[in-house]
Structure formats: C-alpha cells, structure tokens
Amino acid sequence: MQLKDKVVVITGGASGIGLAMGRRFVAEGARAVVLVDRDGARAQAEAEGIGAHAAALDVGAEGAIEALVDAVEARHGPIDLFCSNAGITAIGGAELPDADWQRVMEVNLMAHVRAARALLPRMLERGSGYLLQTASAAGLLSQFDAPYAVSKHAAVAFAEWLSIAYGDRGIGVSCLCPGAVDTPLLQAESDRRRVLLSQGLIDADAVAAIVVEALAQRRFLILTHDFVHDQLQRKVADPERWLHGMRRLHARLE
C-alpha cells in the first residue's frame, strides 16, 4: 500500500506510535488522516499541528468503532487503511480481578475485532482495503504483565486469521509487533522495569518509518527489533530452553 491520497484512521493517535504514524502518513501524502483517541483534546491539538483530523473515542466501548467508521466515511469517503493501534495494560497476573482482564481485552483485542467487523463488508464490496493491527513483541514472546501478553497474543492470532481468510480477496493485513519504543506506555513503568524494558530502545518515528516500508511491501509481520525475530526462532527450535531464559527475565522484572 502507498499512502498517497489514502484515507487513514489511527486509534491511539494522540501520542506514541499512533501519533508518529499519523505524522508520517501526512508527510507521505495521505488525503485524510484521522487521529482517534479517548483524550479528544490532545488528539485535536496534535492533529492541528500536523494537518490531520481528530476524533474523541474510547475504542473499548461497544458500538464506538462502528460509529467512528460511519462518521469518517461520511466526511472523507471510504477508509483505505485502518490502524488499530490503541493499547493499555494492567500490572499483574492471574491474581488481577476479572474487570482488569476484561478492560485490557476490550482495548487490545476486541477493538480490532470490531474494526474488522465494521470495515470488512465495505472493503470486500469494493475489493480493496487494509487493516494494520498493533500488537507487541510481548504478543509473540509472552513478556511482561499477563493481561497485556495474553491480549497481544490474541491480537496476533486474530491478525493471522484475517490474513488467512481475506488475504486473497483484496484485503491487506499487517500485524505490528514493536519491541522497546519510547512511548507513554513505557514511560509509565517503574524506574527499574523501565530500565530493563528499554534495551534497544527506539523512538516512535523510527517505528513509523518501518511501518511505511512494510505497508508498501504488504508485509504481514512488522518487527522493529532483530532480537524479536531471533527469540521467535529460539522459541520454535527449543521451547524448554527458551522458557528457561524467559523465566530469568521475568524474575528480573519482578
């Protein structure tokens, strides 16, 4: 996919990777870029600064994505690229209450499902469209907090399923699995965890550049760090050894 003259929607667009993608997509000549965020005031301010549009939205609310798609297409025309990028976490594991797990799953997984549900019939009718779904290296390597890792694993699986089911029907699907990126989500971590999680840290603009290149190639899996690819190979080659190494990392984080 080339971004020139395209209509693009980015959730989680007021900061971090979402904002960096918006800035880069505008520079690439997109006809309309809509930054979507639950912090509507910030989204509006950032959009004005880069020549984009903004919408206030909680992607975890049922019906919100469908209403967004209707509103954007009524104003700008068919959405060419929808970036399901918003993400949250909850610190902890199995001990966390159901409400914490459900909230993370709503944002990190179900928002992707609802975007696909709203967009696929329209995209299939015209024979084109692209879904970019942000997961995480944690979704491949089971790192960090349990709700985050599990929801991101699910997001990867859903993106794979979409590619399998619709990849030969004109629908592009990419799954972005970034490693350590300087975003508000990382900055919110404790000092010790932030140091451990920041190995190989890159900025969000670097991620946006990688995304643009991957979209042009219609590449499914978008990685930002070579070590993630290396860890995936180790995981497949020797799961027991890989798990042993991941336990050591987990112990350091805890």
Sequence and secondary structure as in RCSB ss.txt:
>XXXX:A:sequence
MQLKDKVVVITGGASGIGLAMGRRFVAEGARAVVLVDRDGARAQAEAEGIGAHAAALDVGAEGAIEALVDAVEAR
HGPIDLFCSNAGITAIGGAELPDADWQRVMEVNLMAHVRAARALLPRMLERGSGYLLQTASAAGLLSQFDAPYAV
SKHAAVAFAEWLSIAYGDRGIGVSCLCPGAVDTPLLQAESDRRRVLLSQGLIDADAVAAIVVEALAQRRFLILTH
DFVHDQLQRKVADPERWLHGMRRLHARLE
>XXXX:A:secstr
   TT EEEEETTTSHHHHHHHHHHHHTT SEEEEEES HHHHHHHHHHHT EEEE  TTSTTHHHHHHHHHHHH
H S SEEEE      S STTS HHHHHHHHIIIIIHHHHHHHHHHHHHHHHT EEEEEE  THHHH  SSHHHHH
HHHHHHHHHHHHHHHHTTTTEEEEEEE  SB SHHHHTS HHHHHHHTTT B HHHHHHHHHHHHHHT SEEES 
HHHHHHHHHHHH HHHHHHHHHHHHHHH 
